[in-house]
Structure formats: C-alpha cells, structure tokens
Amino acid sequence: MKKALAVSLLAVSAVFASATSIVNGSFEAVNYGGGYALLNNDTVAGGWFAEQNFIEIGNAGLYGVSGFSGSQVLELDATGNSKVSQWVSTSAGSTYTVSFDAGRRAGVAASSQGFKVLWNNVTVGTFKPSTSVLGGYALDLVATGNDKLSFVGIGTSDSLGSIIDNVAIAPVPEPMSMFVLDSGAVALLRRRRK
C-alpha cells in the first residue's frame, strides 16, 4: 500500500515539477517605496515588457484597491491603455491554468475600466471588474511550448485603468496523474482502516 501511494505521489510530483512560472507575478521585484514607476521593456519589471505604452507598477493604496498580494499592483492604463506581456516556457500540447486577481481602480468611471487577456496574441478573455476588491480569475489554455501571456487595457485611454495582481500559471494535471493520485489515496485509506 505504501508503494502505491509513493508511486502516485511521484507521478503527481513529476507533473508539477514540470510547472512553469510567471516571473514577478505579484509585481514585488522592486519596491517603489509607496509610490509608482512607469517602465518600458525594463528588467526592473521582472520578466514583463510593455508592447503598448508603459508598465505601471505601484503601491496598491494609490489605486484604492484591496485584496491584493504583497503591497504593489499593476495598472493597465499607464499613460494610456497598456499592453503588458511575458514569455512563458511551457510544454507543447499541455493545458495550463493562468490565474490572476483583478479589480477596478477606485473612484474611476466604469468606461475607463476593462482589459483583455491574450495568449499568443489571441484574445482568450475580456474582463470588466465592477469592484475595487481584487477578485480571482482563471483561464485554462493549451500551450505551444513558448507562449506569450498579455494583459491589455481596453477602457477609455485616460491613465486610469483596471488593476491586476498575483498572476500565476500551473499545468493542469493529466487524467492519468489524477487517477494515480486517487488510487494512492484510496490505498492509504484502506490501509488506515485495517
């Protein structure tokens, strides 16, 4: 029984060992001391690069949001609507879950809010947060082996846009891995009953 559990745990750990990660997904790589910074194709942004306008990373309190991770967030309308991207190394053909927190900048008109998520320059989701409390979102996406994840502001281009934070990516376990894990868990429960 212990062997079955060990095999199942090894199979699951192999799936997660191949996990890729987002660099600086919580936008904390550099502390801007309670302020904010406008960045363009700068390694200070920690893996992110601007394809349209600037990357704006700043203290969450400046944007009037709550529910964030760490102390800093990214706004998707720096000096105008921004397109902020990161290349992600993946396993071709595998499915990954991209998750992130998003909210509306406090005190800003709904027309200034909203963003799209792009995967290899294809829109995979459009979001219009209705509250300044950051909420969690997730998308399951099929990888090509070297993928580009982008967030694009779509509201009025007026330097006041949606806020994102806590961007992450993880492989979706394959059905066989889940079967092996379930088998190991059942074996462990049977052993405990004896």
C-alpha positions in Angstrom: 0.0 0.0 0.0 2.8 2.4 0.8 4.3 1.6 -2.5 1.1 2.5 -4.4 1.0 5.8 -2.5 4.6 6.5 -3.2 4.1 5.8 -6.9 1.1 8.1 -7.1 2.9 10.9 -5.3 5.9 10.5 -7.6 3.6 10.7 -10.7 1.9 13.8 -9.4 5.2 15.5 -8.4 6.5 14.8 -11.9 3.5 16.7 -13.3 4.1 19.6 -11.0 7.9 19.5 -11.4 7.4 20.5 -15.0 5.4 23.5 -13.8 6.4 26.8 -15.3 6.1 30.0 -13.5 5.4 33.7 -14.1 8.3 36.0 -13.2 7.3 38.7 -10.8 3.6 37.8 -10.9 2.8 39.9 -7.8 4.8 42.9 -9.0 7.1 43.0 -6.0 10.5 42.5 -7.6 11.4 46.1 -6.9 9.8 48.1 -4.1 8.8 51.6 -5.2 8.5 52.9 -1.6 4.8 53.6 -1.6 4.9 55.3 -5.0 4.8 54.0 -8.5 7.0 53.7 -11.6 6.5 53.7 -15.3 8.6 51.1 -17.0 9.2 50.2 -20.6 11.0 47.0 -21.7 12.9 47.1 -18.4 14.2 44.1 -16.5 13.1 46.0 -13.4 9.6 44.9 -14.3 10.9 41.3 -13.7 10.0 39.4 -16.9 7.2 41.7 -18.0 7.6 44.0 -21.0 5.5 46.8 -22.5 4.2 46.3 -26.0 2.0 49.4 -25.9 2.6 52.4 -23.7 4.2 51.7 -20.3 4.1 49.2 -17.5 2.8 51.0 -14.4 3.6 49.2 -11.1 2.8 51.0 -7.8 1.6 50.8 -4.3 -1.9 49.3 -4.1 -3.1 52.1 -1.8 -2.5 54.7 -4.6 -5.2 52.9 -6.7 -7.7 52.4 -3.8 -7.9 48.6 -4.2 -8.0 45.9 -1.6 -7.5 42.1 -1.7 -4.0 42.3 -3.2 -0.9 40.1 -2.6 2.1 41.9 -1.2 1.9 45.7 -1.5 2.2 46.5 -5.2 -0.1 46.0 -8.2 0.0 46.7 -12.0 -2.4 49.2 -13.6 -3.3 48.6 -17.3 -3.6 52.2 -18.3 -0.3 53.9 -17.5 -0.1 57.0 -19.8 -2.8 55.4 -22.0 -4.1 51.8 -22.4 -1.2 49.4 -21.9 -0.3 46.0 -23.3 1.9 44.2 -20.8 3.3 40.8 -21.8 5.6 38.0 -20.6 7.0 35.0 -22.4 6.3 31.7 -20.6 8.2 28.4 -21.2 5.6 25.6 -21.4 5.2 22.0 -22.6 3.6 22.0 -26.1 0.2 20.4 -26.1 -0.3 20.6 -22.4 -3.1 22.6 -20.7 -2.2 25.3 -18.2 -4.3 27.3 -15.9 -3.4 31.0 -15.9 -4.8 32.7 -12.8 -4.8 36.3 -11.7 -6.5 38.8 -9.4 -8.2 41.9 -10.9 -10.2 44.8 -9.8 -11.4 48.2 -10.7 -9.4 51.3 -9.8 -11.4 53.0 -7.0 -13.3 56.2 -7.9 -12.9 55.8 -11.7 -15.7 55.6 -14.2 -16.7 52.2 -15.5 -15.9 53.4 -19.0 -12.2 53.6 -18.0 -12.1 50.0 -16.8 -11.7 46.7 -18.5 -9.0 44.5 -20.1 -8.4 41.6 -22.3 -6.1 38.6 -21.7 -4.2 37.4 -24.8 -2.4 34.1 -25.3 -0.1 34.2 -28.2 -1.8 37.4 -29.4 -5.2 35.7 -29.4 -7.9 37.1 -27.0 -8.9 34.4 -24.5 -10.9 36.5 -22.1 -12.4 40.0 -21.7 -13.0 41.3 -18.2 -14.7 44.4 -16.7 -14.2 44.3 -12.9 -17.1 46.0 -11.1 -15.4 46.4 -7.7 -12.1 47.7 -6.2 -11.8 44.5 -4.2 -9.5 42.3 -6.3 -11.1 39.0 -7.3 -9.7 35.8 -8.6 -9.9 34.8 -12.3 -8.6 31.7 -14.1 -8.4 30.5 -17.7 -7.3 27.1 -19.0 -5.1 27.4 -22.1 -3.3 25.0 -24.4 0.4 25.6 -24.7 2.6 25.6 -27.7 6.0 25.3 -25.9 6.9 29.0 -25.8 3.8 31.2 -25.2 3.2 34.9 -24.7 0.8 36.0 -22.0 -0.5 39.5 -22.3 -2.9 41.8 -20.5 -4.3 44.8 -22.5 -6.3 47.7 -21.1 -9.5 48.4 -23.1 -11.3 51.1 -21.3 -11.1 54.8 -22.0 -7.4 55.6 -22.6 -7.0 58.2 -19.8 -4.3 56.9 -17.4 -6.9 55.3 -15.1 -7.5 51.6 -15.7 -8.0 48.2 -14.3 -5.7 46.7 -11.7 -4.1 43.2 -11.8 -2.0 41.3 -9.3 -0.9 37.8 -8.4 -0.5 36.4 -11.9 0.4 32.7 -11.9 0.5 29.7 -14.2 0.4 26.0 -13.5 -0.1 22.8 -15.5 -3.5 21.1 -15.4 -2.8 17.6 -14.1 -3.4 15.0 -16.8 -6.2 12.5 -16.2 -3.8 9.6 -15.7 -1.9 11.5 -13.0 -5.2 12.2 -11.2 -6.1 8.5 -11.5 -2.8 7.5 -9.9 -3.2 10.1 -7.1 -6.8 8.9 -6.5 -5.6 5.2 -6.4 -2.9 6.1 -3.9 -5.3 7.9 -1.7 -7.8 5.0 -1.8 -5.0 2.6 -0.9 -3.9 4.8 2.0 -7.4 5.0 3.3 -7.9 1.2 3.1 -4.6 0.7 5.0 -5.7 3.1 7.7 -9.0 1.2 8.2 -7.2 -2.1 8.8 
